[in-house]
């Protein structure tokens, strides 16, 4: 609700004006003789827009979710792993708001739902993190954006009047040299075949665990010391150079899984190995239960930044589309150097060789 304000005309008389936003549109008018007139005019504008929206569509959120999953270009542009996460988020919104018409889902409704989501326990039994809450918010926002810009079901999105919830503090867990050596020893002695090789690839290339898990032999060029990550989180492909020692590791792995599609595959089923589960077992054995698999990616980024890799090179190494995603390392990076995998290998020391 906009609050009218008074002003003096050139003749010295008092007039009222009102300005604000109605469903994302800037609205302004002056010259009212009384505050009551200004308020009445504002209410008429809000009612007019609500009427326009009500006449635009009778689509429910469930209708939009179905269409979004079937033909939504924005959804199919996401990586396979992100699509799986997005489906979980959409299933939640389908359950909570699926029967509601798009025009009945107001900023107030969304705010209440976000409050309820904050009270909902996550997989660990604890309240969801700020980052997870923001992902659910983004998933719902994407539905309204597509409804407005792609399918023209609505003229305005309630998200045009909302601020995204905070993303939370970035986790900055890195490992000391002693911790890294303990971890590498635990990985090498793991009962899970090729766990150490998979994690070493993650360390030397900065790839995500899902990218290592989904790596196929068709995307590995040992002669050119290069691997190609196809199904990445941001939906784009990228190539990464590997060191001679990593080539030897992969040559060894190939003796076991070379006849299969995936590099780090279960020899019995042919399916990708569960890197995360095996890693969590190994880390616990050496007292590093607080180290997450994704922390290794942050460790790689911090190491490269300290060695002088530019933010542009760092973004390329990690597969980020924009520099904003690596700005957290800007205080560590000053000047340009090359050879990311070689830098990491040198930093890891003797733990690299198998």
C-alpha positions as CSV (number, residue, x, y, z in Angstrom):
1,X,0.0,0.0,0.0
2,X,1.5,3.4,-1.0
3,X,1.3,6.2,1.4
4,X,0.2,9.6,0.0
5,X,2.3,12.6,0.6
6,X,1.4,16.3,0.5
7,X,3.1,19.1,-1.3
8,X,2.6,22.8,-2.0
9,X,1.7,24.1,-5.4
10,X,3.1,27.4,-6.9
11,X,-0.1,29.1,-5.7
12,X,0.5,27.9,-2.1
13,X,-2.3,25.5,-1.9
14,X,-1.9,21.9,-0.6
15,X,-2.2,19.0,-2.9
16,X,-1.6,15.2,-2.5
17,X,0.3,12.8,-4.6
18,X,0.8,9.0,-4.5
19,X,3.5,6.8,-6.0
20,X,4.5,3.2,-5.6
21,X,4.4,-0.2,-7.4
22,X,1.4,-2.3,-8.4
23,X,2.6,-5.8,-9.4
24,X,6.0,-4.5,-10.5
25,X,4.7,-1.4,-12.4
26,X,5.7,2.0,-11.2
27,X,2.5,4.1,-10.6
28,X,2.4,7.8,-9.9
29,X,-0.2,10.5,-9.9
30,X,-0.4,14.0,-8.3
31,X,-3.0,16.8,-7.9
32,X,-5.4,15.2,-5.5
33,X,-7.2,17.7,-3.3
34,X,-7.4,15.4,-0.3
35,X,-5.5,12.4,1.1
36,X,-8.7,10.4,0.9
37,X,-8.9,11.0,-2.8
38,X,-5.3,9.9,-3.3
39,X,-6.0,6.7,-1.3
40,X,-9.2,5.9,-3.2
41,X,-7.4,6.3,-6.6
42,X,-4.6,4.0,-5.4
43,X,-7.1,1.3,-4.4
44,X,-8.7,1.6,-7.8
45,X,-5.4,1.0,-9.5
46,X,-4.7,-2.1,-7.4
47,X,-8.2,-3.4,-8.1
48,X,-7.8,-2.8,-11.8
49,X,-4.6,-4.8,-12.0
50,X,-6.1,-7.6,-10.0
51,X,-9.0,-7.7,-12.4
52,X,-6.6,-7.8,-15.4
53,X,-4.7,-10.7,-13.8
54,X,-7.9,-12.6,-13.0
55,X,-9.0,-12.3,-16.6
56,X,-5.6,-13.4,-17.9
57,X,-5.6,-17.1,-16.8
58,X,-7.2,-19.8,-14.9
59,X,-4.1,-21.9,-14.9
60,X,-3.1,-23.5,-11.6
61,X,0.5,-23.9,-10.4
62,X,0.1,-27.7,-11.0
63,X,-0.7,-26.9,-14.7
64,X,2.5,-24.8,-15.0
65,X,4.7,-27.4,-13.3
66,X,3.4,-30.1,-15.7
67,X,4.2,-27.9,-18.7
68,X,7.5,-26.7,-17.3
69,X,8.7,-30.3,-16.9
70,X,7.3,-31.3,-20.3
71,X,8.6,-28.6,-22.6
72,X,10.2,-26.0,-20.4
73,X,13.3,-24.9,-22.2
74,X,14.7,-23.3,-19.0
75,X,14.4,-26.7,-17.2
76,X,16.0,-28.8,-20.0
77,X,18.9,-26.4,-20.2
78,X,19.9,-27.4,-16.7
79,X,22.3,-30.3,-16.1
80,X,21.0,-33.7,-15.2
81,X,22.0,-33.4,-11.6
82,X,20.4,-30.0,-11.2
83,X,17.2,-31.3,-12.9
84,X,16.9,-34.0,-10.3
85,X,17.2,-31.4,-7.5
86,X,14.8,-29.1,-9.2
87,X,12.2,-31.9,-9.5
88,X,12.4,-32.4,-5.8
89,X,11.7,-28.7,-5.2
90,X,8.9,-28.6,-7.7
91,X,7.3,-31.7,-6.1
92,X,7.2,-29.7,-2.8
93,X,5.6,-26.7,-4.4
94,X,3.1,-29.0,-6.2
95,X,2.0,-30.4,-2.8
96,X,1.8,-27.0,-1.1
97,X,0.4,-24.8,-3.9
98,X,-0.5,-27.0,-6.8
99,X,-4.3,-26.4,-6.6
100,X,-4.0,-22.7,-6.4
101,X,-4.5,-20.4,-9.5
102,X,-1.4,-18.5,-10.4
103,X,-3.3,-15.2,-9.7
104,X,-4.0,-16.4,-6.2
105,X,-0.4,-16.9,-5.3
106,X,0.5,-13.5,-4.0
107,X,3.8,-12.2,-2.4
108,X,2.0,-12.7,1.0
109,X,1.2,-16.4,0.2
110,X,4.8,-17.0,-0.9
111,X,6.2,-15.3,2.2
112,X,4.1,-17.6,4.4
113,X,5.2,-20.7,2.5
114,X,8.9,-19.7,2.9
115,X,8.3,-19.3,6.7
116,X,6.8,-22.8,6.7
117,X,9.7,-24.1,4.7
118,X,12.2,-22.8,7.2
119,X,10.6,-24.9,9.9
120,X,10.7,-28.0,7.8
121,X,13.5,-30.4,8.6
122,X,16.0,-31.3,5.9
123,X,17.6,-34.7,5.2
124,X,19.8,-34.4,8.3
125,X,16.7,-33.7,10.5
126,X,17.9,-30.1,11.1
127,X,16.2,-27.0,9.7
128,X,17.0,-26.3,6.0
129,X,20.0,-24.1,5.3
130,X,19.6,-20.6,3.9
131,X,21.1,-21.8,0.7
132,X,18.5,-24.6,0.4
133,X,15.7,-22.2,1.1
134,X,16.9,-19.9,-1.6
135,X,16.9,-22.8,-4.1
136,X,13.3,-23.6,-3.4
137,X,12.5,-19.9,-3.8
138,X,14.3,-19.9,-7.2
139,X,12.5,-23.0,-8.4
140,X,9.1,-21.4,-7.7
141,X,10.3,-18.1,-9.2
142,X,11.3,-19.9,-12.4
143,X,7.7,-21.2,-12.8
144,X,6.3,-17.7,-12.7
145,X,9.0,-16.3,-15.0
146,X,8.2,-18.9,-17.6
147,X,4.4,-18.3,-17.1
148,X,4.9,-14.6,-17.8
149,X,7.6,-14.5,-20.4
150,X,7.4,-17.8,-22.2
151,X,3.7,-18.8,-22.1
152,X,2.1,-15.4,-21.4
153,X,-0.3,-16.9,-18.8
154,X,0.1,-13.8,-16.6
155,X,1.2,-10.3,-17.0
156,X,3.0,-9.9,-13.7
157,X,4.9,-12.1,-11.4
158,X,4.5,-11.8,-7.6
159,X,8.3,-12.2,-7.4
160,X,8.6,-8.7,-9.0
161,X,7.6,-7.4,-5.6
162,X,9.9,-9.6,-3.5
163,X,13.5,-9.8,-2.5
164,X,15.2,-13.2,-2.7
165,X,16.0,-14.8,0.7
166,X,19.7,-14.6,1.8
167,X,22.0,-17.2,0.4
168,X,23.8,-17.8,3.7
169,X,27.5,-17.7,4.4
170,X,29.8,-19.6,2.1
171,X,31.5,-22.6,3.7
172,X,35.3,-22.1,3.8
173,X,36.7,-25.4,5.0
174,X,40.1,-26.1,3.7
175,X,42.6,-28.8,4.7
176,X,46.0,-28.4,6.3
177,X,48.9,-30.2,4.7
178,X,48.8,-32.8,7.5
179,X,45.0,-33.3,7.1
180,X,45.4,-33.7,3.3
181,X,48.0,-36.4,3.7
182,X,45.9,-38.3,6.2
183,X,43.0,-38.1,3.8
184,X,45.0,-39.2,0.8
185,X,46.3,-42.2,2.8
186,X,42.7,-43.1,3.8
187,X,41.6,-42.9,0.2
188,X,44.4,-45.1,-1.0
189,X,43.6,-47.8,1.6
190,X,39.8,-47.7,1.0
191,X,38.1,-50.9,0.1
192,X,36.2,-49.0,-2.5
193,X,37.9,-49.6,-5.9
194,X,39.3,-46.5,-7.5
195,X,38.0,-44.1,-4.9
196,X,41.4,-42.5,-4.6
197,X,41.6,-42.1,-8.4
198,X,38.2,-40.4,-8.6
199,X,39.0,-38.0,-5.7
200,X,42.5,-37.2,-7.2
201,X,40.8,-36.3,-10.4
202,X,38.6,-33.9,-8.5
203,X,41.5,-32.4,-6.8
204,X,43.6,-31.9,-9.9
205,X,40.8,-30.5,-12.1
206,X,38.5,-28.9,-9.5
207,X,35.6,-30.8,-10.9
208,X,32.4,-31.5,-8.9
209,X,31.7,-35.0,-7.6
210,X,28.8,-35.4,-10.0
211,X,31.1,-34.5,-12.9
212,X,33.7,-37.1,-11.8
213,X,30.9,-39.7,-11.3
214,X,29.4,-39.1,-14.7
215,X,32.8,-39.1,-16.6
216,X,32.7,-41.5,-19.5
217,X,35.7,-43.1,-21.3
218,X,34.5,-41.5,-24.5
219,X,35.3,-38.2,-23.0
220,X,38.8,-39.1,-21.9
221,X,41.8,-38.4,-24.1
222,X,44.8,-39.9,-22.4
223,X,47.2,-39.2,-25.3
224,X,46.4,-35.4,-25.0
225,X,46.1,-35.5,-21.2
226,X,42.7,-34.1,-21.4
227,X,39.2,-34.9,-20.0
228,X,35.9,-33.5,-21.0
229,X,33.1,-32.9,-18.5
230,X,29.8,-33.0,-20.4
231,X,27.0,-33.0,-17.9
232,X,28.1,-30.1,-15.7
233,X,26.0,-28.2,-13.1
234,X,25.6,-25.1,-15.2
235,X,24.6,-27.0,-18.3
236,X,27.8,-26.4,-20.3
237,X,30.7,-28.6,-21.2
238,X,34.3,-27.9,-20.5
239,X,37.7,-29.6,-20.9
240,X,40.4,-29.9,-18.3
241,X,44.1,-30.8,-18.6
242,X,45.5,-33.5,-16.3
243,X,49.0,-34.4,-15.2
244,X,51.2,-37.3,-16.3
245,X,50.6,-39.0,-12.9
246,X,46.8,-38.7,-13.4
247,X,47.1,-40.3,-16.8
248,X,48.9,-43.2,-15.2
249,X,46.1,-43.5,-12.6
250,X,43.5,-43.5,-15.4
251,X,45.4,-46.1,-17.4
252,X,45.3,-48.3,-14.3
253,X,41.6,-47.7,-13.9
254,X,41.0,-48.6,-17.6
255,X,42.3,-52.1,-17.0
256,X,39.2,-52.7,-14.8
257,X,36.5,-50.5,-16.4
258,X,37.7,-49.8,-19.9
259,X,35.0,-52.1,-21.4
260,X,32.3,-50.1,-19.5
261,X,30.8,-46.7,-20.3
262,X,31.8,-44.9,-17.1
263,X,35.3,-44.4,-15.9
264,X,34.6,-44.8,-12.2
265,X,32.1,-47.6,-12.6
266,X,31.1,-50.5,-10.4
267,X,32.7,-53.5,-12.3
268,X,29.7,-55.7,-11.5
269,X,26.8,-53.4,-12.4
270,X,28.5,-51.0,-14.8
271,X,26.8,-48.1,-13.1
272,X,28.8,-45.1,-11.7
273,X,30.3,-45.7,-8.3
274,X,28.9,-43.9,-5.2
275,X,31.9,-41.6,-4.7
276,X,30.2,-39.6,-1.9
277,X,29.4,-42.6,0.3
278,X,32.8,-44.2,-0.1
279,X,34.5,-40.8,0.7
280,X,32.4,-40.4,3.9
281,X,33.5,-43.8,5.1
282,X,37.2,-43.1,4.4
283,X,37.2,-39.6,6.0
284,X,35.7,-41.0,9.2
285,X,38.5,-43.5,9.6
286,X,41.1,-40.7,9.9
287,X,39.0,-38.3,12.1
288,X,38.0,-35.9,9.3
289,X,34.2,-36.3,9.5
290,X,33.7,-32.6,9.1
291,X,35.3,-32.6,5.7
292,X,32.7,-32.7,2.9
293,X,33.5,-33.9,-0.6
294,X,32.6,-30.4,-2.0
295,X,35.2,-28.9,0.4
296,X,37.9,-30.4,-1.8
297,X,36.7,-28.1,-4.6
298,X,37.0,-25.1,-2.3
299,X,40.5,-26.4,-1.3
300,X,41.5,-26.5,-4.9
301,X,40.2,-22.9,-5.6
302,X,42.0,-21.5,-2.5
303,X,45.3,-23.2,-3.4
304,X,45.2,-21.9,-7.0
305,X,44.3,-18.4,-5.9
306,X,47.2,-18.3,-3.4
307,X,49.5,-19.3,-6.2
308,X,48.4,-16.3,-8.3
309,X,45.9,-17.8,-10.7
310,X,43.6,-15.0,-12.0
311,X,39.9,-15.0,-11.3
312,X,39.2,-15.6,-14.9
313,X,41.4,-18.7,-15.0
314,X,39.9,-19.8,-11.7
315,X,36.4,-19.5,-13.1
316,X,37.4,-21.6,-16.1
317,X,39.1,-24.2,-14.0
318,X,36.1,-24.7,-11.8
319,X,33.5,-24.4,-14.6
320,X,31.8,-21.2,-13.4
321,X,30.1,-19.0,-16.0
322,X,30.7,-15.7,-14.3
323,X,33.5,-14.2,-12.2
324,X,31.0,-13.3,-9.4
325,X,31.1,-17.0,-8.3
326,X,34.8,-16.8,-7.6
327,X,35.0,-13.3,-6.1
328,X,35.3,-15.0,-2.7
329,X,38.8,-15.9,-3.7
330,X,39.8,-12.4,-4.9
331,X,41.8,-11.6,-1.8
332,X,44.0,-14.6,-2.6
333,X,44.6,-14.0,-6.3
334,X,46.9,-11.3,-7.6
335,X,48.6,-12.2,-10.9
336,X,48.3,-14.7,-13.7
337,X,50.0,-18.1,-13.8
338,X,49.0,-21.2,-15.8
339,X,48.8,-25.0,-15.3
340,X,46.2,-25.4,-12.6
341,X,46.5,-29.2,-12.3
342,X,50.3,-29.0,-12.0
343,X,50.0,-26.4,-9.3
344,X,47.6,-28.6,-7.3
345,X,49.8,-31.6,-7.8
346,X,52.9,-29.8,-6.5
347,X,50.9,-28.6,-3.5
348,X,49.7,-32.1,-2.7
349,X,53.3,-33.4,-2.8
350,X,54.1,-37.1,-2.6
351,X,50.4,-38.0,-2.1
352,X,49.7,-37.7,-5.8
353,X,51.7,-40.6,-7.0
354,X,50.0,-44.0,-6.8
